[in-house]
């Protein structure tokens, strides 16, 4: 019983992180209809940039998150501007764009490795004191992360529902042609959407690296599977779905790791992903319209 | 770390390389050592690349897990030949461990991987959008490496298997490597021969049709599932062969050598060399391996970090791939479509032979608001001859020509017992809460033209989708030519003569206009696996017959001079003609036309009308969904009006025009 609660607790923490990343990923799909596999490499990039700030420049963790988020946000928006949007506009098929993002991710990963060397790294960040809440055992850092992620999700929800930008983003995601006819500057809106999702990506990367004992350049690639599973579970393109999906994936994979074997955590995420795609591609929050986007292309 | 083999380093471990001190008592020269290794790698990579090109380049299946099939072939060969686990004293654990003769083991590897490939093709993945399929397969590949590496009972974990016997053990040590190169070369030639037979003839055309537009391929009677399974089976088999040859040569097998990056490298070779082109694939594979194995090999170690070379290799390949996707997605040697001789028609479009049935048969012309000059210009630009005095002979000749090309089936069916070629009974279909079609019923009598009209959102397209088999109804039945086809697959309905066109033209963009017609031929012996392998001698005569039919159709529709043009480059009106001609190639008994006149100029729309009349006179029935009510009135004997999913009323157009019910439906919607 104790193990179960502890595992669930850790699953909530891991799930919060997955949610954070998954929301960014899903927003990019929602707005640009692109499965951005390079997202994983951006997570890795964020982790390494954070390392430079924390270990070499001796920043503390929280300002690092802000700075790296900003950097990765700008890089993401640039990536869309320079690569995925022009390629799609030139008539690139969905597969062509996907392959381009996959290779971008690989290239970025190897650039990082060539500069940083293939060894593993650790953030020089204290783990924080352990907190016991009933049977839950979490460190203070992890609790802050859970709280922070929740706060960011609330902020994001506020952005989507209460601001004009948020409305414009939602409109563009549903129907860019009509959105443009309504006077929405979809190019601008898309840039901002990629900026924000990039920032989420950056924050996720830094926190992920800070809360893992060691990491190397494959950090983002493995984490990507969890984020994609979460996004698909919630309905690709649906931010709220990604939030819930992240928690579900986090808890299920931790349970699998605890009761079966840690080697099967990846597999659990993958199984969730494939089962959803085969049986329920629309996902928790997906509408029939978004399912059409996905299935019919 | 020794030479070129370790230049293929991926994530962690280098690919296992032949170990000179285990194998050879008498070392061969370093040159021979490196040369044979490179040649064997190039050869096995070529076999794999042709397999992936067959799946992806020709048929459009984005199999990003291809390396898993290569690995399965290697593994099968290994466990069948390596002998029992006891020889390692428990140091290695795996299954089977037979001592099967190498040749048998290789064949087994091919069969197992082929079956595995087809199996993956059976999963529901195929219904997803292509990039989802690609992504899922990529993740499968990634996870597989992890799972296999963690498994110590079947796969011996990350260490993999070693001391796999070389299939050429009976050859002397000093010559073995070169003989192996020879064997691989022969197998390459055999593979190329096989792959060309599959991709160059009618089967290749059908596969490319599936690639270009799956729904349109279904609409012309191709079994998309069957073709995909075939291709994935053969692709898997070639992957298995490649893997087995490599395992036999290297003597080792480890999961980290078969990572997802390998598939991506092959994919890049195909993209760079030329997607869908076998020759292009050779160029891409040799170049990529040349750049990798050779170029990377001779770079000096930078800053004391030997791994940098490999990192740069991947960075360069990544950059190249993206550059090609942007600037030259068709590759260095793009796929080339065959050009056919189409006869004497000149660049003016053979103005003397045009569908003049309508004008000659006494039915009133469409009155155009345009002036005579404008009409002439418009007609001339679409290649129609403005012939005031139309020869009845010419009209009759056109009609006979059309009847000769199509409607052989319709004529023989004329004596059949049923009065209605199509009976639609109470079909319903909902999407979410919306009733797209609500208990609609109507019939189409043999050899007649029935109109289906109604405001937007009335359910007409959904009804057509249900009738043609693309949409499954929630309730109701569809009877065609006296047979209940409600549960019959869409492609089978097309083969039986229930043929549809699409509202937005769906041409096979990367095939020529003529090929678009040829691929729609109902029966072609060259399209079966056996027929494709048997070669031109087997299906050549039949191809000529279909060519004749296609040529006649091209002439009738006045587009002969466009025959060898890629369909994607045709004008909108020509694409519409293409859809119509393609449907006619199938020898239909009932043609479902979905807004065929939409967006066409008057002259081209006239041609479509003429064709409809010609078809009716040949005994082919037509169900015409149209908004052009004047054309509907001219063509249709009976008109069905739908609104909000129901059939509102039916009757003759003239009466319907006066009906309050219909007027309200159109205005209120």
Interface residues (C-beta under 8 A of the other chain):
Chain A: X35 X37 X83 X86 X87 X90 X92 X93 X94 X95 X96 X97 X98 X99 X100 X102 X103 X104 X106 X107 X110 X111 X113 X114 X117 X118 X218 X221 X225 X228 X261 X263 X264 X266 X267 X270 X273 X274 X277 X278 X279 X281 X288 X293 X294 X295 X296 X297
Chain B: X11 X62 X123 X124 X125 X127 X128 X129 X130 X131 X132 X134 X135 X136 X138 X139 X140 X142 X143 X146 X147 X150 X261 X264 X267 X268 X271 X305 X307 X308 X311 X312 X314 X315 X317 X318 X319 X321 X322 X325 X326 X329 X431 X432
